[in-house]
Amino acid sequence: MALLQQLQDDMKTALKAGDKPRLGVIRMAIAAIKQRQIDDQKTLDDNGVLAVIEKMVKQRKDSESQYRQAGRDELADQEAFEIEILQTYLPQPLSEAELDALIAQCLEESGASSMKDMGKVMGLVKQKAQGRADMQQVSARVKAALGS
């Protein structure tokens, strides 16, 4: 519950400081977390909260690129601002070398030898890299490793 508590504390701080844009993003994140708790009928731990925030960041990245393609820079800038705020709650991303080492470790653990085993490997990597790696990049690297 530490991450959710941090969000709630930051919400109070933003409210007291009158930082309405930041407050809006934090409230939106807390609302998404609470909605997920209601849907799943259980209290989320830090990993669950991270998953919700990761999903929100991914959605905003998709929206930002679509807005930029459509020439709607003001909306794209708003999405970029929300991404920036949400990413402060995610753990530090893995470096390229760390990611490669993690993928190699997961390949070894799962005993993967062909593309049929990709699901096993991706499941392990996702579990170990929770919030620290872009899963699209991971998927491409795992495909390359299994393809060779």
N, C-alpha and C positions, 0 to 999 in steps of 0.2 A: 504493500500500500504506500510505500515511500514516494513513488513517482506521482501517484494521484494526490498525495498530500502536498508535494512540491507544487503541482499545478494549482491547487487550491490556495496555497500560500502566495504564489505569484499573482493569482487573481486578486487577492486582497491588496497586495502591493500596488498593482496596476490601478486598481480602483482608487486607492488613496492618492496615488500620484496623478490621477486624471488622464492616464494614458489609454484613451478610448480604443485606438486601433489594436493595441496589444491585448487589452482586456477582451475585446470581441473575439480574437483568435483563441485565447485561453478558455473563454466560456464555451466556444464552439467545441473545443477538444473535450472539455469536461462533459458536455452534453452528449457527445458521441460515445464517451466511455460509459456514462450512465445508461444510455440506450442499449449498449452492448450487454451491460450487466442485467438489464431488465429482460432483454431477448433471451439470454442464456440462463437466466434465473440463478445466477451465482455471482459472487464478488470476484472481480478480476485481480490477479496478482500483478506484479510488475511486468511479467512477460506478456500478459493479456493487454495491459495498458500500452506497452510498447507496440504490440501488433496493431492496435487501433490507431496509434499515432503514425506508424509506418504506412498504414492504408490511407490515412488522410494526406500524408505527404505525397504518396504516389498519385492520388486523385488530383491533387493540385498541380503536380508536374505535368500530368496529361492535359489538364485544363489550360495551363500556362502556354504549352506548345500550340494548342488549338487556337487560343486567343492571338498569339503572335502570328500564326499563319493567316488568320482572318484580319489582321491589321488592327486589332483591338488592344493597343498597347496599355491603355489605362487599366483594363481588366487583367491583363497579363502581369502588370506590375503589382496589382493587389494580390494575385495568386503567389507571386514571388515573395512578397512580404510575409504572407501566411506560411509559406514553406520555411522561410528563415526563422520565424518564431517557433514553429513546430520542431524544427531540427535541433533546437537547443535542448530538447527533452530526450533526444535519441543519443545513444552512446557514441563515442568516437568511432568513425568508420575505420575499417581494416585497411591497411596499406596493401599495395599490389602483392608484395612478397608474403605478407601474412595470409592474404586470401588464397594465394597459390598453395601455401603450406597447408592451410585448412582443407582445401579441396583434395590435395594429395592424401592427407590423413583420412578423410572421409572415404576416398576411393579404396584405401587399404582396409579400413574397418569393415566396409560393406562387402568387400571382395568383388567389386564390380569389374566386369571384363568387357561388356558390350553395351550398346545403347539401350538394351532391354532393362539394364540395371540403373538407368538414369534416375528413376523415381526414388529409389533407395538412397542414392547419393544426395540428391537434392533435399530429401527429408532430413538427412543428417546435417548437411551444411546449413539449412534454414534454422535448425534447432540450435546449432552452435554459434551461428553468426547473427542471431536475433537482433535486428535493428542496426547492424554494423556493416551491411553489404547490400548493394543493389542486386536483387535476385535475378534480374535480366542478364546482368554481367556474369553472375555466377553460372547461370544456365549455359551461356555461350562458352564459358571456360570448361565446364563439365563436358559439354558436347565435344569440344576440341580434344579434351583428354581421353574420352571414351572412343572417339573416332580414330585416334592414332594408334 
